[in-house]
Amino acid sequence: MRNNLLAGQEFAQAERYRAAHPIEPDETIHPEAPQFGHRSLAG
């Protein structure tokens, strides 16, 4: 089980990554298939 500090650090890293690497329209996560990441993999 992860501790909250580690999770917070990983969240901050992810936020910085998203800020530096904007998501392209075709790579957005679709609510109906969150486990796939983008529609092309949802099949």
N, C-alpha and C positions, 0 to 999 in steps of 0.2 A: 504493500500500500504506500503510495507516494505521500510525502509530507507537503503541506500547503506552500512552503517556501519554494520548493523545487517547482511545483506547478506554477507558481507566480512567475518564477524566472523564465520558465518555458513559454508562458503566455506572453511575457514582455518580448522575448526573442521573436515569437511568431508575429506580434504586432509590428516590430521593427521590419521584419522580412516583408510583410504585406505592404508596409508603407514604402519600401524600397522597390518592390516588385508588384505593381498594380495588376490585378487579375483581369485577364482579357475576357471579353463578353462570352466567348464560347467555353470558358473555363470556370464559369460561376457554378456554384453548387445549387442544384435544383431541389426544392423542398420535397418533391415526391420520390427522390432517389438520393438521399444524403450520403449513403454509403459509397457512392461511385465517384463523386467529385465533378464529373461533367457528363452531359447527355450522350456523348459519343461512346462512352463505356457502358451506359445503361442498356444499350441494345434494344 
